[in-house]
Amino acid sequence: MPTIRTIETMLVQLPTRREHKWTGLTESIGRYLLVRMTDSEGRVGWGEAPALKDWGGEFGRYFGESTAIAKLVIEKYLAPSLIGVELGNFAEMHARMDAVVRGYPYAKAAVEFAAYDVTGRWLNLPVHMLLGGKARSSIPVTHSIGLIPIAEAEKEVAQVAAEGIKTIKIKIGVDAKRDIDMVRTVRAAVGEDVELCVDANEGYRTPGEAIATVRAMERYRLKYVEQPVMGIERIAEVARAIDPPVMADESAWNAHDAIQISERRAAQIVSIYTTKPGGLYKAMEVAAVCRAAGIICNVNGSVETGVGNLANIHLAAAAPAATLSCVVPVSTPAEWQKGQVGGIYYLDDLIVAPMKLVDGAIEVPIAPGMGIDVDLGKVDKYQVRD
């Protein structure tokens, strides 16, 4: 039985196509930590920690990791505890990681992704099969509009819709008038056939402010309203007062959070991450709770490079509850970029081939492991050495 032999980390920075920010974010996306795991027979698997210091849960319930913190946690605690663990024994892996250090789900997820990748390569199976199978063969993509000028957004969404993306997410939560104007402009630019959703990232100060703002947007037909305010009990107040369903994101990190959301009837939708719960193994627990509670889900993330985004795609493929389109990049190396913008947040990527986008959906890779190899030349090119 092959075992884990080495775990290494490296910092990378991908160039962005345009600035992409949301309420509360003060640093650039794409400066993330990679993990390379080698097994006792020489196979290699890759993972990623898209850790952002400004990202965390409600009221300090969970707190932001940075790439520097994730690197320290992996090298000092996680890696030494996992050397010698059998490939495929994810229960043992998580037990060891949780015993050696509490918290730090992004660091744990990055290591676990690499373990899933190398295990799939050993067993000659794609990662979604290790998660229980393939509930769907393609993953519809939601394109995210960050906090950019309205005129720039108007131009971008028109092109995104023309490229076949069927759902667009608009970042809001800064100023009510600006937010309403943005939604109005985007709806006019894309027409009635594209679905729109909004995400405040807890930006509204009170439930009352959120309710008044969303009510002014409802005429533009919103698919859902994501995390309008901070706090499970406060999003529940918003949910009771507006017509579109509320999605929990910052309020929904792990399976216990999903139970609380269900008990309080706080949201009809939960945004599942591969990273917030600490990896794919625990993300499937979140999905299972949601399915049992009748809560529908999407898969969301932190605009990962192709390395981490492959984990998103396999989770979305395997989790029956993930019925909504997913806010994930269409990871595409520079050689395959021909001016398209739908799902494109970076000018280049770290995988050897692009994800295949057909009719607004990513086809789930079926090759062993994560399904697309890492481009070692690109990793070397974008590695940050400081």
N, C-alpha and C positions, 0 to 999 in steps of 0.2 A: 504493500500500500504506500503510494507516494505521500510525502509530508512536506510541510512548509520549511524551506531551507533559509531563505533570506528575504528581507523586506527593506526596500530603499525608498527614499523620497527625493523629489526634485521640484523646484518652483519654475513655472512657465508664465509667460505673458503673451497672449494673442492680441494682435492689432484689431481694434473694433471698426465696424463699418460706419457707425455713428455713435454718439454718446447714448447710452441707455441707462436711465436712472429711474428710481421710484421714490416715493415719500420716505425720507429718513436716510437714504443711501448717500454716502459722501465719498465713496471710492469707486474706481473704475472696475467694471466687470472684466473677467478674462485673466486675472492674475491669480492663478490657482495652483494647488499642490497636487502633483502626480505621485502615485505609489506604484512601484514595480516589485512584484513578488515572483520569486523563483522557487520551484519545487525541487525535491530531492533527485528528480530525474532530468532536470534542466529545462523544463517548460517554464514559460513566463506569462504572467497575467498582469493587467494594468487596472488601476483605479484612480479616482480623482476626488479631492476635497475642494469644492467650490466655496470655500469659507470666506465670509464677508463680516468684518468686525461690527457693522451696523445692523446685522440681521439677528433677530432673536424673537422670543415668544412674548406673550402679553405680561405686563407688570413685572418684568424681570424673572418670569417663571423659567424661561430658558434664556441663555445669553449668547451674544455673538462670539463665534470663534474667528480667528484670523488664520492665515496660512502659517504664520510663525508659530502660533499656538498649536495648530494641528501637527506641524512638523515635530515640535518638542514632544507632544503627547505620543505620537507614533514611535519616534525613535527611542524615547526614554522608557515608555510603559508598554505600549501595545506590541511592538515588534518582539522584544525579548520574551513576552508572555506567550507568543504564538509559534515560536520556532519548534518544529517537531509535531505540530498538530496535523492529523491526517486530512488530506484533501477531501472536501465534501462534508466534513463534520462541522456544519455551521452552528449547530447548537453548542458544541464545545467551544468553538471560536468565540461566540458571543458571551458565553459564561466566563471565559477567561478574561475577555476585554472588560466586562462589567465588574469583575472582581478586582482587577488591578487598578482601575481608575473609574470614578463615577463621571457620568456625563460625557461631553465631547463627542456628540453623535456624528459630526462631519468627519472627524479623524477616523472614527470606527467604520463609518460607511466606506471611506476610501480604501481602507485595508480590506474590507469585506468584498468590495467590487472586484478587487484584484484576485481574491480567493475564488470567487464565482467564475471569473474569466479563466483562470488556470485550471480549475476543476472541470469546466466544460471542455476545455482543450484535451484534458486527460481522458474524459469519458466520450469524447467525440459528439457532444450534445450542445445545442445552443442554451444560453442561460435561462431563457423562459421555460425550457423543459425541466430545468432544475428547480424552478419555482412552482411547478405543478402542471405546466402545459400552456398551450396557446389558445386563449379565449378569443383572440382576434388576430388577423394576419396583417392588418394595416392600422396605423395610428393617425387619425385626423389631427391636423396641426392648427393651433390657435396662434396667430401672429400678435405679438405684444408691441404696443406703442408706448414708449416711455414718456417721461415728462419733457417733451419737445415742443417747439412752437407750433401753434395751430396750423399755420400755412404749410409747414414742413410735413406735419402729420397728414394733412389733406392730400398732398401729393403722394405720400408713401402708401396710404391705404388704398388709393385708387389703383396703384400698380399691383399691390398685394392681391386685391380682389381680381384683377385681370389675370393674375398668375394662377388662380384657381383655389386660393385659400378661402375657406368658407366661414371662419370665425376670427374676429379681431377683438383683442383686449386692449382697453384704454386705461392708462394709469391716471388716477385722479387723486383727490385728497389734499390738494394744496390750497385752492381757492374755489369756492362754490361757483361763482360766476364764470370763471375760466373753465371749470370742469363742464358746466352745462353747455357753454359755447363749443367746447371741443367735441362733445358727444353729438351735438346738432350738426356740426360741420362734417364729422366722420360719416354719420348716417346719410347725409346728402351726397357725399362723395362716393359711397359704395352701393347705394340703392337699398332695396328691401330684401334682396336675396342673400345678403351676408348677415350673419348673426353678430351682435355686439354684446360685449360684457365689459364691466368696469371694475377696477381694483383700486381701493383707496389706501391699502397698506396701513390701516389704522389711522389714517390721516385726519379724519374729522374729529373735532374735539369732544363732541357730545352726540348721543343718539339723536337728539332733536335736530341738530345741524345736518346729520347724515340723512335723516328721514325727509327733511324739507328739500334737500338737494336732489335726492333720488326721485322724489315725486315729480320734480321739474324735468327729470330726464325720462320718465316712464313713457312719454309720448313717442320716444324714439326707439321703443321696443328693445328692452334689455333682456338678454338671456339669463344673466345672474349679476349679483352685486357682491363683490369679493371683499371681505374683511373691512367693512365701512368704519368701524371703530375698534378700540382695544377692549378685550374682555369678552368671555363667553356670555355672561349675563347681559352685557350691553349689546352685543350683536343680536341676541335673542329679542331685545326690545325693538331694534330696527326691523328685524324679520317679521314681527307681528304687525308692523305699520305700513309695509310697502308691498307692492304686487310681485315684483320679480323675486325669485328665491335668493337667499343669502348663502354665500360660500364662506366657509371658515378656512383660513390659511395660517396666520400667525397664532391662532387659537388652537390649531390642530397639529400637534407634533407626533404624538404616539397613540397607541391603542387606548390608553386610559383617557386621553383627551377626547377621543372619538366617543367613548362611553359617556363622558360628561356632556358632550354636545348633544347626544341622543337623549339623555335623561332630561335635559333642560329644553329640548326642542329648539335649540339655538340656531340651527342651520339645516337646510335640506341637502346641502352639498359640502363635501370635504375635499380639499386639495391635498393629495398625497404626494410626499416627496420621497425619493430614495434616501435622502440625507437626514431629514429632520428626525426620523425615528432611530437612525443609526445604521441604515443599510437595507438591503432588499429583504432579508429574512424578516425583519421587524416591520417593514413597509407592508408586507403581505398580511401581517397581523392587523394593521390598521385597516386594510382593505376588507379583511374578513369581518371585523366588527361593523364596519359601515354597511356591508352587504346584509348582515344579519339585522341591522337596525333600519334597513330601507333607505339608507343615505347613499346617493349617487356620488361619484368621484371623477376627478380628472387627475392627471399626473402633471405636476408643475416642478419648477426648480429654480436655479440661480444662473441661468444662461450658461450652462456648462460647455466646455470644449467637447469634441466628439467622444473623448474617452469617458467622461461622466454621462454624457447624453445617451450613450448606448445602454447604460443601466436604466435610464428613464424609459427607453423604448421597450426593453424586455419586461419591466414592471408593468407598463401599460398593456403589453400583450398578454400577460399572465393573470392580471387581477380582474376577475369578473365584474367588480363594482366600478371599474374605470370606464364608464360608458360615454363620458363627455370627451370632446376634443381636448388635446393636451397642449399646454403652453411649454413647448420644447423647441429647441433650435432644429433647423434642417442642416445638420453639420456637413459642411462642404469645403474641401480644400480649394485653394486659390485656382488650381488648374482647371477646375470644373465650374468656376463662377463666371457667368456670362452676363452680368448685370441684373440678375434676379435679386429680389429683396425679401420675399416671403420666407420667414424663418431664418433669415441670414443676419446674424449680429456681428460676425467676425469676417475679416478679409481673408482669412486662411484657417486651417484646422490641423489637427494632429493625427488624423486617420488617413490611411492610404487611398481610400475611395470615398465618394460622397454617399450619404444616405439617399435612397431612392424615393423621390417624391412623385406620386402619381395621383392626380385628381385631388390634390390638397391633403394627401395622407402619406406618411412614411411607411414603406414596406418593411416589415419586421425581418431583420437578418436571420438567416437559418444556418449559417456556418457555425462551427464549434466555438464555445466561449461567448464572448460579446459579439462575435460575428464579423467584425471588420478589424484588421490589424492596425496597430499603432505605427505611424511613420517615424522611425527613429531619427531620420534626418531632420524632420520638422521639430521633434522634441529638442534636438540639439540646437537648432536654429533659434527657438523661442525660449530656451532655458535661461533663467535669470541667475546669474552667478555673482553674488555679492557677499 
